[in-house]
Amino acid sequence: MPYIAIDTNIFEHLLNPIANQGTHIDQLLGQLISLHYQLLVDSTRKIGNEYQQMIIPIIRNMDETKPQLPLLRFWMNPDIRHQVELNQQDNLMQQIGQVIYEPSEHADRAFVYVVCREDAILITNDQIHILGRRNDLLRRTRRQRGPNTDIQSSSEAFAHFLDNGEVA
């Protein structure tokens, strides 16, 4: 099964018409479901805890008629998650920590770590800590990741999957 990492802000932006122009996030998440992608999470639960704190309350308070609700429920299902063993002390994490150095950004470091370990794509709209530092992250992790590892914004991921004929 293919793996994907999806930053918490993508799920939040799903409900923001400005960030989700043309409902590209709805379409992207729906197509990833149809392609049987599994969600990458880390063994230290940094990603899972962030989902629990940020997304689960949104789902609980959401109007049942919202079309995004089934998408959020699907992606928050623990059964579709693939756990990656995360080692805080290894060279990969040290390289990531040199770029995402803020102490509070544990989940951001974990998102980058799991995609490097699984040679996958991270979809994020975090301009400050991840997208704005993408080149440095990819450069520093080059020796510890596969050739397909990438970091993309939601619109870039949508275009990527569309260009490959993977988005309906």
C-alpha positions as CSV (number, residue, x, y, z in Angstrom):
1,M,0.0,0.0,0.0
2,P,1.2,3.5,-0.7
3,Y,1.9,5.8,2.2
4,I,1.3,9.6,2.6
5,A,1.8,12.0,5.5
6,I,-0.7,14.8,5.9
7,D,0.0,17.7,8.2
8,T,-2.7,18.7,10.6
9,N,-3.1,22.1,8.9
10,I,-4.4,20.3,5.7
11,F,-7.3,18.9,7.6
12,E,-8.0,22.3,9.1
13,H,-7.7,24.0,5.7
14,L,-10.2,21.6,4.3
15,L,-12.8,23.7,6.1
16,N,-11.4,27.1,5.0
17,P,-12.7,28.2,1.6
18,I,-9.8,30.6,1.1
19,A,-7.1,27.9,1.7
20,N,-9.2,25.2,-0.1
21,Q,-9.8,27.1,-3.3
22,G,-11.8,25.1,-5.8
23,T,-12.2,22.4,-3.2
24,H,-8.8,21.0,-4.2
25,I,-8.2,19.6,-0.7
26,D,-11.5,17.7,-0.8
27,Q,-10.7,16.3,-4.2
28,L,-7.1,15.4,-3.2
29,L,-8.1,13.7,0.1
30,G,-10.9,11.8,-1.7
31,Q,-8.6,10.6,-4.4
32,L,-5.9,9.5,-1.9
33,I,-8.7,7.4,-0.3
34,S,-9.6,5.8,-3.6
35,L,-5.9,5.0,-4.3
36,H,-5.8,3.2,-0.9
37,Y,-3.2,5.5,0.7
38,Q,-2.3,4.8,4.3
39,L,-1.6,7.7,6.7
40,L,1.9,7.8,8.2
41,V,2.3,8.4,11.9
42,D,5.2,8.1,14.3
43,S,5.8,5.7,17.1
44,T,6.2,8.5,19.6
45,R,2.6,9.6,18.9
46,K,3.6,13.2,18.1
47,I,1.5,13.2,15.0
48,G,-1.4,11.1,16.5
49,N,-1.6,13.4,19.5
50,E,-1.7,16.5,17.3
51,Y,-4.6,15.0,15.3
52,Q,-6.3,14.1,18.6
53,Q,-5.9,17.6,20.0
54,M,-6.7,19.6,16.8
55,I,-8.9,17.5,14.5
56,I,-11.0,15.2,16.7
57,P,-12.7,18.2,18.4
58,I,-13.5,19.7,15.0
59,I,-15.2,16.4,14.0
60,R,-17.1,16.2,17.2
61,N,-18.5,19.8,16.8
62,M,-19.1,19.6,13.0
63,D,-22.6,19.8,11.5
64,E,-23.5,16.3,10.2
65,T,-24.5,17.8,6.8
66,K,-21.0,19.1,6.0
67,P,-19.6,17.3,3.0
68,Q,-16.1,17.3,4.5
69,L,-17.2,15.3,7.6
70,P,-16.8,11.8,6.0
71,L,-13.3,12.8,4.7
72,L,-12.2,13.8,8.2
73,R,-13.7,10.8,9.8
74,F,-11.9,8.5,7.3
75,W,-8.5,10.1,7.8
76,M,-8.8,10.1,11.6
77,N,-9.5,6.4,11.7
78,P,-6.5,4.7,13.4
79,D,-7.0,1.6,11.2
80,I,-5.7,3.3,8.1
81,R,-2.5,4.5,9.8
82,H,1.0,3.1,9.3
83,Q,3.3,3.6,12.2
84,V,6.9,4.4,11.6
85,E,9.5,3.8,14.4
86,L,11.0,7.2,15.3
87,N,14.4,7.5,16.8
88,Q,15.0,10.9,18.4
89,Q,18.8,10.3,18.5
90,D,19.5,9.1,15.0
91,N,21.2,11.1,12.3
92,L,18.0,11.7,10.3
93,M,16.3,13.4,13.3
94,Q,19.4,15.3,14.0
95,Q,19.5,16.7,10.5
96,I,15.8,17.6,10.6
97,G,16.3,19.2,14.0
98,Q,19.0,21.5,12.5
99,V,16.3,22.9,10.2
100,I,13.2,22.7,12.3
101,Y,14.9,23.8,15.5
102,E,12.0,25.3,17.4
103,P,11.4,23.2,20.6
104,S,7.6,23.3,20.2
105,E,7.6,21.8,16.7
106,H,7.8,18.1,17.6
107,A,5.0,17.1,15.2
108,D,6.6,19.0,12.3
109,R,9.9,17.2,12.8
110,A,7.9,13.9,13.1
111,F,6.1,14.6,9.8
112,V,9.3,15.1,7.9
113,Y,11.0,12.1,9.6
114,V,8.2,9.6,8.7
115,V,8.2,10.6,5.0
116,C,12.0,10.3,4.8
117,R,11.9,6.8,6.4
118,E,9.1,5.6,4.1
119,D,10.2,7.5,0.9
120,A,6.8,9.2,0.8
121,I,5.2,12.6,0.3
122,L,4.4,15.1,3.0
123,I,1.4,17.3,2.2
124,T,1.6,20.5,4.3
125,N,0.6,24.1,4.1
126,D,3.0,25.1,6.9
127,Q,4.9,27.9,5.2
128,I,6.9,28.9,8.3
129,H,8.4,25.6,9.6
130,I,8.3,23.2,6.6
131,L,7.5,24.6,3.1
132,G,9.7,27.7,3.7
133,R,12.6,25.4,4.7
134,R,11.8,22.6,2.2
135,N,15.0,22.9,0.2
136,D,17.2,22.8,3.3
137,L,15.2,19.8,4.7
138,L,15.5,17.9,1.5
139,R,19.2,18.7,1.2
140,R,20.1,17.8,4.8
141,T,18.1,14.5,4.6
142,R,19.3,13.4,1.2
143,R,21.5,10.5,2.5
144,Q,18.8,9.2,4.9
145,R,15.8,9.1,2.6
146,G,14.6,7.6,-0.7
147,P,14.5,9.3,-4.1
148,N,10.7,9.8,-4.0
149,T,10.6,11.7,-0.7
150,D,9.0,15.1,-1.2
151,I,7.3,17.9,0.6
152,Q,4.4,19.5,-1.1
153,S,1.7,22.1,-0.4
154,S,-1.9,21.0,-0.9
155,S,-2.1,22.8,-4.3
156,E,1.2,21.2,-5.4
157,A,0.1,17.8,-4.3
158,F,-3.2,18.3,-6.1
159,A,-1.3,19.3,-9.3
160,H,1.2,16.4,-8.8
161,F,-1.6,13.8,-8.6
162,L,-3.5,15.5,-11.4
163,D,-0.4,15.5,-13.7
164,N,0.0,11.8,-13.0
165,G,-3.7,11.2,-13.8
166,E,-4.4,10.2,-10.3
167,V,-7.0,12.9,-9.3
168,A,-10.5,12.6,-10.7
